[in-house]
Amino acid sequence: MSSVQDRLWDMIEPHVAAVGVELDDLEVLNGGQIVRVTLDTPDPESDPLGVDVIAELSRGIGRMLDAEDPIKGAYTLEVSSPGLERKLRKKAHYDKSIGRTVKIKTFARIDDEKTHIGRLVSADDDTFVVDVDGNHRQITYADVSAARTVFVWEKPGQKTKHA
């Protein structure tokens, strides 16, 4: 993270933690013109983050950034939750996504593939495992060029089928 991102994280994280919300991710884009804050709950499956809470926290974060002025010049503040398909950028994102269907793109081929779609089985400090059609692929975080969860649409009464 850049020093601006570090300062923003240190400002925003305690503010949202005070109401039981996690600062899931923070990006400063386009030379500081966009500040993208992603918030989540500790257990998003059973306790999703509501729109009203996001709106209230967005106003509070905006007031805090206006008062502290950590970014010089105009910027756009975007505050949201990860959504149905979340980017996997940190180990904590992988930990929260164990058991879900994921799509991983790697820089180099692993088992003759650069794209790996399957169920995330486990994650440790250096690697994670994706079950792709019964084949467990162990991938290091450093090998990942892009990663996200995949929302699987299910009909009522249909059992979940993982890739």
C-alpha positions as CSV (number, residue, x, y, z in Angstrom):
1,M,0.0,0.0,0.0
2,S,1.1,3.5,-0.6
3,S,1.6,5.9,2.3
4,V,-1.7,7.6,1.4
5,Q,-3.5,4.3,1.5
6,D,-1.8,3.5,4.8
7,R,-2.9,6.8,6.3
8,L,-6.5,6.3,5.0
9,W,-6.6,2.7,6.3
10,D,-5.5,3.9,9.8
11,M,-8.1,6.6,9.8
12,I,-11.1,4.6,8.4
13,E,-10.6,1.2,10.0
14,P,-11.2,2.3,13.7
15,H,-14.2,4.4,12.6
16,V,-16.0,1.4,10.9
17,A,-14.8,-1.1,13.5
18,A,-16.6,0.9,16.2
19,V,-19.9,-0.2,14.7
20,G,-18.9,-3.8,14.1
21,V,-18.0,-3.4,10.4
22,E,-14.8,-4.5,8.8
23,L,-12.7,-2.4,6.4
24,D,-12.4,-5.1,3.8
25,D,-10.3,-3.2,1.2
26,L,-9.2,0.3,0.3
27,E,-7.9,1.5,-3.1
28,V,-6.6,4.9,-4.1
29,L,-7.0,5.1,-7.9
30,N,-6.2,7.6,-10.7
31,G,-3.6,9.5,-8.8
32,G,-5.8,10.0,-5.8
33,Q,-8.9,11.1,-7.7
34,I,-10.9,8.1,-6.5
35,V,-10.9,6.6,-3.0
36,R,-12.6,3.2,-3.1
37,V,-13.6,1.8,0.3
38,T,-15.0,-1.7,0.6
39,L,-16.8,-2.6,3.8
40,D,-18.0,-6.0,5.1
41,T,-19.3,-7.8,8.2
42,P,-17.4,-10.5,10.0
43,D,-20.0,-13.1,8.7
44,P,-21.5,-11.8,5.4
45,E,-23.4,-15.0,4.7
46,S,-25.7,-14.6,7.8
47,D,-25.3,-10.9,8.5
48,P,-25.0,-9.0,5.3
49,L,-24.2,-5.3,5.3
50,G,-27.3,-3.2,4.6
51,V,-27.5,-0.2,2.3
52,D,-28.5,2.1,5.1
53,V,-25.4,1.2,7.1
54,I,-23.2,1.7,4.1
55,A,-24.8,5.1,3.4
56,E,-24.3,6.2,7.0
57,L,-20.7,5.1,7.1
58,S,-20.0,6.7,3.8
59,R,-21.2,10.1,5.1
60,G,-19.1,9.6,8.3
61,I,-16.0,8.7,6.3
62,G,-16.6,11.6,3.9
63,R,-16.8,14.1,6.9
64,M,-13.7,12.6,8.4
65,L,-11.7,12.8,5.2
66,D,-12.9,16.4,4.7
67,A,-11.7,17.3,8.2
68,E,-8.4,15.6,8.0
69,D,-7.7,16.3,4.4
70,P,-5.3,13.4,3.7
71,I,-5.8,13.8,-0.1
72,K,-4.9,17.1,-1.7
73,G,-7.4,18.3,-4.3
74,A,-10.7,16.9,-5.4
75,Y,-11.5,13.2,-5.2
76,T,-14.5,10.9,-5.4
77,L,-15.3,8.7,-2.4
78,E,-16.9,5.3,-3.3
79,V,-18.1,3.2,-0.4
80,S,-19.6,-0.3,-1.0
81,S,-19.7,-3.9,0.1
82,P,-17.9,-6.6,-1.8
83,G,-21.1,-7.7,-3.6
84,L,-22.0,-11.2,-4.9
85,E,-18.7,-11.6,-6.7
86,R,-15.8,-10.2,-4.7
87,K,-12.2,-9.6,-5.7
88,L,-9.7,-11.7,-3.8
89,R,-6.8,-9.5,-3.1
90,K,-5.7,-10.4,0.5
91,K,-5.4,-13.6,2.4
92,A,-8.4,-12.6,4.6
93,H,-10.5,-12.5,1.4
94,Y,-9.5,-16.1,0.6
95,D,-10.2,-17.2,4.2
96,K,-13.7,-15.8,4.0
97,S,-14.3,-17.5,0.7
98,I,-13.4,-21.1,1.6
99,G,-16.1,-23.4,0.2
100,R,-17.2,-20.9,-2.5
101,T,-16.7,-21.1,-6.2
102,V,-13.8,-19.0,-7.3
103,K,-12.2,-18.0,-10.6
104,I,-8.4,-17.7,-10.4
105,K,-6.1,-16.4,-13.2
106,T,-2.4,-17.2,-12.9
107,F,0.6,-15.7,-14.6
108,A,2.0,-19.1,-15.4
109,R,0.3,-22.4,-16.3
110,I,-0.6,-24.7,-13.5
111,D,-1.8,-28.2,-14.6
112,D,-1.6,-26.8,-18.2
113,E,-4.1,-24.0,-17.4
114,K,-4.0,-20.3,-16.6
115,T,-7.6,-20.1,-15.6
116,H,-8.8,-22.2,-12.7
117,I,-12.5,-22.3,-11.8
118,G,-13.6,-24.4,-8.8
119,R,-14.3,-24.6,-5.1
120,L,-11.8,-22.9,-2.8
121,V,-10.8,-25.7,-0.4
122,S,-8.2,-24.1,1.9
123,A,-5.9,-21.2,2.3
124,D,-2.7,-20.7,4.4
125,D,-0.1,-18.0,4.6
126,D,1.6,-18.7,1.2
127,T,-0.8,-20.9,-0.9
128,F,-4.4,-21.9,-1.4
129,V,-6.1,-24.9,-2.9
130,V,-8.8,-24.9,-5.5
131,D,-10.8,-28.1,-6.4
132,V,-11.2,-28.0,-10.2
133,D,-13.3,-31.0,-11.3
134,G,-11.8,-33.2,-8.5
135,N,-8.2,-32.1,-9.1
136,H,-6.8,-30.1,-6.2
137,R,-4.6,-27.3,-7.5
138,Q,-2.2,-25.7,-5.0
139,I,-1.5,-22.1,-6.1
140,T,0.7,-19.5,-4.4
141,Y,-0.6,-16.0,-4.0
142,A,2.4,-14.6,-5.9
143,D,1.2,-16.6,-9.0
144,V,-2.2,-15.0,-9.1
145,S,-2.8,-12.3,-11.7
146,A,-6.6,-11.9,-10.8
147,A,-9.0,-13.7,-8.5
148,R,-12.6,-13.4,-7.5
149,T,-15.5,-15.4,-6.2
150,V,-18.2,-16.6,-8.7
151,F,-21.8,-16.3,-7.8
152,V,-23.6,-19.5,-8.6
153,W,-27.3,-19.0,-9.5
154,E,-29.5,-21.7,-8.1
155,K,-33.2,-22.5,-8.7
156,P,-35.3,-23.0,-5.6
157,G,-34.8,-26.5,-4.3
158,Q,-31.7,-27.1,-6.5
159,K,-28.6,-28.4,-4.7
160,T,-25.4,-26.4,-4.9
161,K,-23.0,-27.7,-7.5
162,H,-19.5,-26.4,-7.3
163,A,-17.3,-26.3,-10.4
